[in-house]
Amino acid sequence: MRTLQDRLAAFAAARDWQQFHTPKNLVAALSVEASELVEIFQWLTPEQSARVMQEPSTAARVEDEVADVLAYLLQFCEVLGIDVLAALSAKIDRNERRFPALKETGDGVADHDGRHSPE
């Protein structure tokens, strides 16, 4: 992860783009790139979306957008001094406490707010 963040920082520095890499700008760019990923799936059925990587041109688009999302997220974390892996690990820990494993399979269990999502 550190190597990728260093490469992204070097890429931006070589183009004098650091001046634009404010938290506000990076989170806006992250949102745009995430929306471009959503756009690929927007009108697909669940079955079509599950097969999206079988079409080479669509798979390439998905991979490009995933890379863009990750790049902006890593740059955002770099600017704010967030250790992305530590943040993710801590979030998983909180979710494991908040959403204990089910004893039986099924639709899941809602949290105290009635939500089923771990976010």
N, C-alpha and C positions, 0 to 999 in steps of 0.2 A: 504494500500500500504506500509505504514511504517513497519507494522508487517512482511509482506513478505520480505521486504528488510533486516530487522533485522535477520530473519530466514536464508536468503541466506548468509548474512555476517557471522553468527555464524557457519553455515555449512562449509563455506570455511575456517574459522579460526580454526575449530576443525581438519582440515586436512592440515593445513599450506599451503593453496592454495593462500592466499592473494598475495604472491610474484609474482604469475603468472597473477593476475587480473589487468593488466595494461590496459589503454584505448585501445591500439592497439590490444592486445590479446582478450579483451572482444568484440570489434567490429568485429574482424575476426571470433570469435566463433558465434556471432550473425548472421553473414552472412552465415556461414555454416549451422546453424540450420534453418534459413529461407529457404535455398536451399533444405534442407531435407523436409521441408513442401511443397515446390514447386514440388519436385520429386513425391510426392503422387498424385498430380493432373496432372502431365506432359502430359500424353497421353489420359486423359479422355475427352470425349465430354462435352460441356457445360451442357447437361442434366445429364450425369453421375456425373459430379462434384457437381451439385446441390443435388444429392442423396447420397453423400459420407458418410454422418453420419448414413445412414440406415444400413450399414454393420458393425456389432460390431467390427470386427478386424481392419477394416480401420478407423472407428471412434476413436478407442483407439490410433492408430498411429497418427491421426490428433491431438488429444488432447495432446499426449506426445510432439509432435513437437511444438505446440502452447505454451505449458508450457516451453519448452526449450528456445524458442524465447523470451518469456516474462521474464524468469529468467535472461538471458544474458542482455536484455535491462535494467532491473532493476539494475543489478550489474554495468553495464556501467554508468547509471545515478548516482548511489551511488558514484562511484569512482570520477566522474567529478563534483559532487555536483549539479546535475540537479534535480529540482523538476519536476518529470515526469508529474504529473497532471497539474501543472501550465503551463508547456511547451505545453501540449496538448490543454489546454484551450486557451492559447494565439494564437496557430496555428488555432484553430477553429474560433476565433475572426477575424484573418487576412483573412481566407478563406471566411467568411461571407461578409466581405467588398469587397474582390476581385471577388467573384462570387455571386452577388445578387440573391435572389430567383426569379425564373421564374414566370411571370404572367400567362403563359400558359404552359401546359405540352408539352414535345417534346423531342428532342434529346439533349437538353442542349444548352448552349451558350458558345462559345469559349472566352477565355480571350484575352487580348490585344496582346498576343504572338501567338494566334491561337490554344492554347492548350485547351483541355476539362477537363483535370485532375486537381484536386484541390491541387496537390503537387508541 
